[in-house]
Amino acid sequence: MAKSTRPVISSSDRLKIRAIKRSILKCLTEDFQYGTTKSGLPLKRKKENLALFRTPEGFAVWQNTNLTMVMDAVVLGIYLAYGAEDTDTEEEGK
């Protein structure tokens, strides 16, 4: 059998992966507002994220939850994890 080669992941990469995972789970399971302008100022009307799944059970909140809705939440989680220390919500500061 061929020996499989696993990628070497540094500890800093593991921390980044955990942060991305937390951000994605937040986007899938929590309602919150987010958003800033390109200059870093808060938007006059913030964007709103609505939870797709209930946290303890993992059941869908909405009846017709589809893959597009889930992928939009995942992409938002990645954007928030990478881009933006300034778009953190009030709940994370607690």
Secondary structure, 3 states (H helix, E strand, C coil): CCCCCCCCCCHHHHHHHHHHHHHHHHHHHCCEEEEECCCCCEEEEEEEECCCECCCCCCECCCCCCHHHHHHHHHHHHHHHHHCCCCCCHHHHC
